[in-house]
């Protein structure tokens, strides 16, 4: 289980932590998207683009992980809020 703690640092930026991640997380808000960047264990660089869908109950998570600037992993997932 992963816990995110994000705080707004300006109207368009965020910073925070992830429980299983060694370093800080930075983010920027752009319309219906939140773009998060952080370094993972082993020096892997992650970028996540979370896009809220119409209705506000679902978002698309697209994550790219890079090593030495080259993509080594990609995740596409749909996250839905349930009652």
Secondary structure, DSSP 8 states (H G I E B T S, - for coil): ---EEEEEEETTEEEEEETT-SS-EEEEEETTEEEEEEE-GGG-EEEEEEEE-TTSSEEEEEEEEEETTEEEEEEEEEEE---
